[in-house]
């Protein structure tokens, strides 16, 4: 049973073996490290780039235009901001040539808080990603979704962002949500695909026989059914929303929890159907609250579902501060946590029309 890092690694292996990936590259992505989070260990096509995010994105674009399907990693999303102009060029490529040229690239990068990474390794990139038209954007919250969404990104003919929540890197699949073909025993899987400590020069992974699994863009997942309020989230805050909903059931509050899984395109049909039933909605993510992607969802909720609501739609997001502190209490205070999510749900449900 895999964690998210292992799921990413297995998807990349399937992609290079069966879906034409020619290059997986970035800072420390190749041997011996296999990535800062070990997500690229054992891959045949993985190689180390210089410490140059603009060079990484530029090389990815060049390879893509040459017909080479590739996955380029920005080691932490905080440094993707160095490449915004190049990302904009990648996003508009197919549009500006009226479809004559495709760009089969995936920009993979870890996002968000949860590892005490302080100001340079804790930022979110999801709202910024949605401001770059031309990219599809996947952001998983489970290992199985990471596997299926990454493969969907890779086979797409045009640019995709694959945003991996750092806080969930080591979280394992829940029972019933395993990747088909992976060993049920986590120790057995680790022995097969995790590189040993020390000398790795002779190590070769033994990949499990996992099939193609494509989770479509724009197809959210209802994690928990409920009647009183709709809670829409993704990435690190998604499991917190689920825990909050389960705890609040003891108070008679039944919250429906939806995992978006992709930010563009996104599953408005699922959101709107749920909100029409519950009459209340809370959007939760950890990106800063000003020009947050959740604000777009609030606006659309008001525009299209105003007369279905019994309470104002709300956003719970990260504080609009320059960075996240290194100290545990500062990080916890900056982004949504279980108590703040539970209290936000409770407050909305108690509001009367």
C-alpha positions in Angstrom: 0.0 0.0 0.0 1.7 3.1 -1.2 2.2 6.6 0.1 1.8 9.6 -2.2 5.6 9.8 -3.0 5.6 6.1 -4.0 2.4 6.6 -6.1 4.1 9.4 -8.0 7.2 7.3 -8.6 5.1 4.4 -9.9 3.1 6.7 -12.2 6.3 8.1 -13.6 7.7 4.6 -14.2 4.5 3.6 -16.1 4.7 6.9 -18.1 8.3 6.3 -19.2 7.6 2.6 -20.0 4.2 2.9 -21.8 3.4 6.6 -22.6 6.5 8.0 -24.3 8.0 10.1 -21.5 11.6 10.8 -22.6 12.8 13.0 -19.8 12.1 13.5 -16.1 14.4 16.2 -14.8 15.0 18.9 -12.2 17.2 19.8 -9.3 18.4 16.5 -7.7 15.8 14.5 -9.6 18.3 12.0 -11.0 20.5 9.6 -9.1 21.7 9.2 -6.4 19.0 11.3 -4.6 16.0 10.8 -6.7 14.4 14.1 -5.8 14.1 16.0 -2.5 11.2 13.8 -1.6 12.5 10.7 -3.3 9.7 10.7 -5.9 12.0 10.0 -8.8 14.1 7.2 -7.5 14.9 4.4 -9.9 13.5 6.0 -13.1 15.4 5.4 -16.3 14.8 8.8 -17.8 15.5 10.9 -14.7 18.4 13.4 -14.8 19.8 16.3 -12.7 19.5 19.8 -14.0 21.4 22.9 -12.8 19.9 24.9 -9.9 18.0 27.1 -12.4 14.2 27.1 -12.5 14.1 29.2 -15.6 16.4 26.8 -17.3 14.2 23.8 -16.2 11.0 25.3 -17.6 12.8 26.6 -20.7 14.3 23.1 -21.4 10.9 21.6 -20.8 9.3 23.9 -23.4 12.1 23.2 -25.9 11.8 19.4 -25.4 8.0 19.6 -25.8 8.2 21.6 -29.0 10.6 18.9 -30.3 7.9 16.3 -29.6 9.5 14.9 -26.4 7.0 14.2 -23.7 8.6 15.3 -20.4 8.1 16.0 -16.7 10.0 18.9 -15.3 10.2 19.4 -11.5 10.5 22.7 -9.7 11.9 21.4 -6.4 9.6 23.7 -4.4 6.8 25.7 -5.8 8.1 28.8 -4.1 10.7 29.0 -6.9 8.2 28.7 -9.7 7.6 32.4 -9.4 11.0 32.9 -11.0 9.6 31.3 -14.2 6.2 33.0 -14.6 7.0 34.6 -18.0 8.0 31.2 -19.4 5.0 29.5 -17.9 2.8 32.1 -19.6 4.6 31.3 -22.9 3.9 27.6 -22.4 0.3 28.2 -21.7 -0.4 30.3 -24.8 1.6 28.1 -27.2 -1.3 26.0 -28.6 -3.6 29.1 -28.7 -1.3 31.4 -30.6 -0.5 28.9 -33.3 -4.2 28.0 -33.7 -3.6 24.4 -32.7 -0.7 23.7 -35.0 1.7 23.0 -32.2 1.2 21.0 -29.0 3.3 21.2 -25.9 3.2 17.8 -24.0 4.8 19.0 -20.8 4.0 18.5 -17.1 5.4 20.9 -14.5 5.5 19.0 -11.2 6.1 20.8 -8.0 5.4 20.3 -4.2 3.1 22.9 -2.7 1.9 24.2 0.6 2.7 24.1 4.2 3.0 21.2 6.7 6.8 20.5 6.8 7.8 23.6 8.7 9.5 25.0 5.6 9.3 28.7 6.7 9.1 31.5 4.1 10.9 29.9 1.2 9.4 26.3 1.3 5.8 26.7 2.5 4.0 28.8 -0.1 1.0 27.7 -2.2 0.9 28.0 -5.9 -2.7 27.0 -6.7 -4.2 30.4 -7.2 -1.2 31.5 -9.3 -1.5 28.4 -11.4 -5.1 29.2 -12.2 -4.0 32.7 -13.4 -2.0 31.0 -16.2 -4.5 30.1 -19.0 -3.6 27.2 -21.2 -2.5 24.8 -18.3 -4.6 22.1 -16.8 -4.1 21.8 -13.1 -4.2 18.6 -11.0 -3.8 18.6 -7.2 -4.3 15.2 -5.4 -5.1 14.5 -1.8 -4.6 10.7 -1.9 -2.0 8.3 -3.4 -4.4 6.8 -5.8 -5.5 10.2 -7.1 -1.8 11.2 -7.4 -1.1 8.1 -9.5 -4.2 8.6 -11.8 -4.0 12.4 -12.1 -0.3 12.4 -12.9 -0.8 9.9 -15.7 -3.6 12.0 -17.0 -1.3 15.1 -17.0 1.4 13.2 -18.8 -0.7 11.9 -21.7 -2.3 15.3 -22.3 -1.0 17.0 -25.5 -0.7 20.4 -23.8 0.8 21.8 -20.6 -0.3 20.6 -17.2 0.6 21.5 -13.6 0.9 18.6 -11.2 0.8 20.2 -7.7 1.8 17.8 -4.9 0.9 18.8 -1.3 4.0 18.4 0.8 2.1 17.7 4.0 0.5 14.5 2.4 3.7 13.1 0.8 4.0 10.3 3.4 0.3 9.7 3.9 -0.7 6.2 2.8 -3.8 5.0 0.9 -6.9 4.3 2.9 -8.4 0.8 2.7 -10.2 0.4 -0.5 -8.4 3.2 -2.3 -5.2 1.3 -3.2 -3.6 1.5 -6.7 -4.4 -1.7 -8.6 -1.5 -4.1 -8.7 0.4 -2.6 -5.8 1.4 -4.9 -2.8 -1.0 -4.6 0.1 2.0 -4.9 2.5 3.7 -1.5 2.7 7.0 -3.0 3.7 7.0 -5.3 0.7 6.4 -2.3 -1.6 9.2 -0.3 0.1 11.6 -3.2 -0.4 10.7 -3.2 -4.1 10.9 0.5 -5.0 12.6 2.5 -2.2 16.3 2.9 -2.7 18.4 1.7 0.2 20.5 4.0 2.3 24.2 4.2 1.5 25.6 2.9 -1.8 22.9 2.7 -4.5 25.2 2.2 -7.5 24.0 -1.4 -8.0 20.4 -1.0 -6.8 17.6 -1.6 -9.3 13.9 -1.2 -8.4 11.4 -4.0 -8.9 8.3 -2.3 -10.2 4.9 -3.7 -9.4 2.6 -4.4 -12.3 0.3 -1.4 -12.0 -2.1 -0.6 -14.9 -3.0 2.6 -16.6 -5.3 4.6 -14.5 -6.5 7.9 -15.8 -8.5 10.2 -13.5 -10.1 12.8 -15.7 -9.6 16.5 -15.2 -12.7 18.3 -13.9 -14.1 15.2 -12.1 -14.3 15.9 -8.3 -14.8 13.2 -5.7 -17.5 13.3 -3.0 -15.6 12.1 0.0 -18.5 12.3 2.5 -22.2 12.6 1.9 -24.1 15.3 4.0 -27.3 17.3 4.1 -26.5 20.5 6.1 -23.6 22.1 4.3 -21.2 21.5 1.4 -17.5 21.8 2.1 -15.2 22.0 -1.0 -11.5 21.6 -0.6 -8.4 19.9 -2.0 -4.8 19.0 -1.0 -3.6 19.4 2.6 -6.9 20.8 3.9 -9.1 18.1 2.3 -8.5 15.4 5.0 -8.8 18.0 7.7 -12.3 18.9 6.3 -13.2 15.2 6.4 -12.1 14.9 10.0 -14.0 18.0 10.9 -17.1 16.7 9.2 -16.9 13.3 11.0 -16.4 15.0 14.4 -19.3 17.4 13.9 -21.7 14.5 13.1 -21.8 13.9 16.9 -23.4 17.4 17.2 -26.0 16.5 14.6 -24.2 18.4 11.7 -23.9 16.4 8.5 -21.4 18.0 6.2 -20.9 16.9 2.6 -17.2 17.0 1.7 -16.0 17.4 -2.0 -12.4 16.9 -3.1 -11.9 19.0 -6.3 -8.8 17.0 -7.5 -8.3 19.4 -10.4 -8.5 23.2 -10.3 -8.8 23.6 -14.1 -11.0 22.4 -15.4 -13.0 22.0 -12.2 -16.3 20.1 -11.5 -18.8 22.9 -11.1 -21.7 20.4 -11.8 -20.9 18.4 -8.7 -20.4 21.6 -6.6 -23.7 23.2 -7.7 -25.7 20.0 -7.3 -24.5 19.7 -3.7 -25.0 23.3 -2.9 -28.6 23.2 -4.2 -29.3 20.4 -1.8 -27.5 21.8 1.3 -28.0 25.5 0.8 -24.7 26.3 2.4 -21.1 26.1 1.2 -17.7 26.6 2.7 -14.6 26.7 0.4 -11.4 25.7 2.2 -7.7 25.9 1.0 -4.5 27.3 2.4 -3.5 29.8 -0.3 -3.6 33.4 0.8 -7.1 34.8 1.0 -6.7 37.7 -1.4 -7.3 36.7 -5.0 -7.7 33.2 -3.8 -9.2 30.5 -6.2 -11.9 30.0 -3.6 -13.0 33.6 -4.1 -13.7 32.7 -7.7 -15.9 29.8 -6.5 -17.7 32.1 -4.1 -18.4 34.6 -6.9 -19.8 31.9 -9.1 -21.9 30.5 -6.3 -23.4 34.0 -5.8 -23.9 34.5 -9.5 -25.6 31.2 -10.2 -26.9 29.8 -6.9 -27.9 32.9 -5.0 -31.6 32.0 -4.6 -30.7 28.4 -3.5 -28.6 29.6 -0.5 -29.8 29.8 3.1 -26.5 31.3 4.3 -23.7 33.4 2.6 -21.0 31.3 0.9 -17.8 31.5 2.8 -14.1 31.1 2.2 -11.6 29.8 4.8 -8.0 30.4 3.5 -4.5 31.3 4.5 -3.7 34.7 6.1 -2.6 37.4 3.7 0.9 37.7 5.2 4.2 37.8 3.4 5.3 34.3 4.5 4.8 31.4 6.9 6.9 31.4 10.0 9.3 28.5 10.9 7.9 28.1 14.4 5.2 25.5 14.7 2.7 27.9 16.3 3.3 30.5 13.6 2.7 28.0 10.7 -0.4 26.7 12.5 -1.8 30.2 12.9 -1.3 31.1 9.3 -3.2 28.4 7.4 -6.5 26.6 8.2 -6.3 23.9 10.8 -8.8 21.3 12.1 -10.3 23.6 14.8 -10.8 26.6 12.5 -12.4 24.4 9.8 -14.7 22.8 12.3 -15.7 26.2 13.8 -16.4 27.6 10.3 -18.7 24.7 9.4 -20.5 25.0 12.8 -21.0 28.7 12.4 -22.4 28.5 8.9 -24.8 25.7 9.8 -26.1 27.7 12.7 -26.9 30.7 10.5 -30.6 31.0 9.9 -32.1 32.3 6.6 
